[in-house]
Amino acid sequence: MANSLDDTSLESLEVGAAPVVRHFLDRLQLAPLLARYLPPASRRPEDIPTSVTLCVLVTNLLLARRPLYGLHAWAARCVPEYLGIQPDQVALLGDDRLGRSLDRLYRADRASLLTALVVQAVREFQIDLKQLHNDTTTVTFTGAYRNQQPAEQRDRPPRITFGYNKDHRPDLKQLLFSITVSADGAVPVHAKTYDGNVTDDQIHRETWDFLCQLVGVTDDARVGNVFLERWLRLCG
């Protein structure tokens, strides 16, 4: 009689903080929002939705920060359900698939996606928007970047160029990044990337004008609440 232990296999998988991340991604409804705002997929049915792949990538960024080529090995050591995937989908998380998912995210209406995500966070976690904070930083680059679109062209990506570098590297080119967050929980409500030679005074005026135009008021004591009210109406 064969020993039943011969058919027994042991598998060791990591849990860690993955269930916590999964809990908050579910409350934010990240996967459904991604599915809503991503551009149409190819005609071939997806064996793993791009929205799910991107959620796995977000989890990896929060917990492990593995490069794309190393994400499959990381996912293979985790409990699949805490990544939002089935066991047979782990093998599909190759770097090519992840790259294609990021390409598709790049083609999405990311501004509307971010707005919907912030509205969901405000609703779900009851974020107070009475007070907002804004700051800018520079993202430093090396290289020539000779093939950038002309500065006078409309609807172009921000230009990597020389400017006032906050890393104290005036010899390197840069982009300028601005973000506005709520005082309650530091939830982003507005973010934008600008040409590297744009100055802070232009950024702050434009950001404030945008918020005031969106909410229809200029009284800073009222901007937060009206801002949320308008967003909720716009997003249905």
C-alpha positions in Angstrom: 0.0 0.0 0.0 1.5 3.3 -1.0 2.3 5.9 1.6 -0.2 8.8 1.4 2.6 11.1 2.5 4.2 10.6 -1.0 1.4 12.8 -2.4 1.8 15.6 0.1 3.4 18.8 -0.9 4.2 21.9 1.2 4.1 25.4 0.0 5.3 28.5 1.9 3.9 31.9 0.9 4.3 35.4 2.4 1.4 37.4 3.9 3.0 40.5 5.4 1.1 43.7 4.9 -0.5 42.6 1.6 -4.0 42.1 3.2 -3.9 45.7 4.6 -3.0 47.1 1.2 -5.7 45.0 -0.5 -8.3 46.3 2.1 -7.5 49.9 1.2 -7.4 49.3 -2.5 -10.8 47.7 -2.3 -12.2 50.7 -0.3 -10.8 53.1 -2.9 -12.3 50.9 -5.7 -9.1 51.3 -7.6 -9.6 48.3 -9.9 -13.1 49.3 -11.0 -11.9 53.0 -11.5 -9.0 51.8 -13.6 -11.3 49.6 -15.7 -13.6 52.6 -16.2 -10.9 55.1 -17.4 -8.4 52.9 -19.2 -8.7 53.1 -23.0 -10.3 50.0 -24.8 -8.2 46.9 -24.8 -7.3 44.9 -27.9 -9.9 42.7 -29.5 -8.3 39.6 -27.9 -9.9 38.8 -24.4 -7.6 39.6 -21.5 -6.6 36.5 -19.5 -5.8 39.0 -16.7 -7.4 42.4 -16.7 -5.1 45.4 -17.1 -6.8 47.0 -14.1 -5.9 44.0 -11.9 -2.3 44.0 -13.2 -1.9 47.6 -12.3 -3.3 47.0 -8.8 -0.6 44.3 -8.3 2.0 46.8 -9.5 0.7 49.4 -6.9 0.9 46.7 -4.2 4.5 45.9 -5.2 5.4 49.6 -5.1 4.0 50.0 -1.7 5.5 46.8 -0.2 8.6 45.8 -2.1 9.5 48.1 -4.9 10.8 45.4 -7.2 11.7 46.2 -10.8 9.3 45.1 -13.5 11.5 42.1 -14.4 11.5 41.0 -10.7 7.8 41.4 -10.0 6.8 37.9 -11.1 9.3 36.3 -8.6 8.0 38.6 -5.9 4.3 37.7 -6.6 5.1 34.0 -6.7 6.1 34.2 -3.0 2.8 36.0 -2.0 -0.7 34.7 -1.3 -2.4 35.3 -4.6 -5.8 36.4 -3.2 -4.1 39.2 -1.3 -2.8 40.5 -4.7 -6.3 40.3 -6.2 -5.4 37.5 -8.6 -6.0 33.7 -8.9 -3.1 31.3 -8.4 -3.0 30.4 -12.1 -2.6 34.2 -13.0 0.7 34.6 -11.2 2.6 33.1 -14.1 1.1 35.8 -16.3 2.8 38.7 -14.5 5.8 39.1 -16.8 7.6 42.3 -17.5 6.2 42.6 -21.0 2.6 42.4 -19.7 3.4 45.0 -17.0 5.0 47.3 -19.6 1.9 47.0 -21.8 -0.3 47.8 -18.8 1.7 50.9 -18.0 1.5 52.0 -21.7 -2.3 51.6 -21.6 -2.4 53.6 -18.4 -0.4 56.3 -20.1 -3.0 56.6 -22.8 -5.8 56.9 -20.3 -7.5 60.1 -19.2 -5.4 60.1 -16.0 -6.6 63.6 -14.9 -10.2 62.3 -14.7 -9.0 59.0 -13.1 -7.2 60.9 -10.4 -10.3 63.1 -9.8 -12.5 60.1 -9.5 -10.1 58.4 -7.2 -9.8 61.4 -4.9 -13.6 61.8 -4.8 -13.8 58.1 -3.8 -11.2 58.6 -1.0 -13.0 61.7 0.3 -16.4 59.9 0.3 -15.0 56.7 1.8 -12.8 58.2 4.5 -14.7 61.4 5.0 -11.8 63.7 4.3 -12.1 67.3 5.4 -11.2 69.7 2.6 -11.5 73.0 4.5 -7.7 73.5 4.4 -5.4 72.6 1.5 -1.6 72.7 1.3 0.5 73.1 -1.9 4.2 72.6 -2.7 6.4 72.1 -5.7 9.6 70.1 -6.3 12.0 69.5 -9.1 12.6 66.1 -10.7 16.2 66.0 -12.0 17.2 64.3 -15.2 20.5 63.7 -17.1 20.8 63.5 -20.9 20.3 65.7 -24.0 16.5 65.1 -24.8 16.9 66.6 -28.2 13.7 65.2 -29.7 11.2 67.0 -27.4 8.3 68.7 -29.0 8.6 72.5 -29.6 7.7 74.7 -26.7 5.1 76.6 -28.7 3.2 73.4 -29.6 -0.1 72.9 -27.8 -1.1 69.8 -25.9 2.5 68.6 -25.7 4.2 66.8 -22.8 6.2 69.0 -20.3 9.7 69.8 -21.5 12.8 68.6 -19.6 15.0 71.6 -19.5 17.2 73.8 -17.3 15.6 75.8 -14.5 15.9 76.6 -10.8 17.0 73.1 -9.5 15.9 72.4 -5.9 18.4 69.6 -5.7 21.1 72.3 -6.1 22.2 70.8 -9.4 22.0 73.7 -11.9 24.1 71.6 -14.3 21.2 69.1 -14.8 17.8 69.4 -16.5 14.5 69.0 -14.7 10.8 68.9 -14.6 8.7 70.8 -12.1 6.0 69.0 -10.1 3.2 70.6 -8.1 0.9 68.9 -5.8 -2.0 70.2 -3.6 -3.1 68.0 -0.7 -5.8 68.2 2.0 -4.6 69.1 5.5 -6.7 66.2 6.7 -4.8 63.1 5.7 -2.7 64.7 2.9 -5.0 63.4 0.2 -3.9 64.8 -3.2 -6.6 67.0 -4.8 -4.6 68.5 -7.6 -1.3 67.5 -9.2 0.5 68.6 -12.4 3.9 68.4 -14.0 5.3 71.5 -15.7 8.3 72.5 -17.9 11.5 72.6 -16.0 12.0 76.3 -16.5 8.6 77.3 -15.0 8.9 79.3 -11.8 7.0 78.7 -8.5 5.1 82.0 -8.6 3.5 80.9 -11.9 2.6 77.5 -10.4 1.0 78.9 -7.2 -1.1 81.4 -9.1 -2.3 78.9 -11.6 -3.1 76.3 -9.0 -5.1 78.8 -6.9 -6.9 80.1 -9.9 -7.8 76.5 -10.9 -9.2 75.7 -7.5 -11.2 78.9 -7.3 -12.5 78.5 -10.9 -13.5 74.9 -10.1 -15.4 75.8 -6.9 -16.6 79.2 -8.1 -15.5 81.1 -5.0 -12.3 83.0 -3.9 -12.9 82.8 -0.1 -10.3 80.4 1.1 -12.5 79.5 4.1 -15.2 78.1 1.7 -13.0 76.6 -1.1 -12.6 73.2 0.5 -16.3 72.4 1.1 -17.5 73.8 -2.2 -14.6 72.1 -4.0 -15.9 68.7 -2.7 -19.5 69.6 -3.5 -18.7 70.4 -7.1 -16.6 67.3 -7.6 -19.3 65.1 -6.3 -21.7 66.6 -8.8 -19.2 66.3 -11.7 -18.5 62.7 -10.9 -22.1 61.7 -10.4 
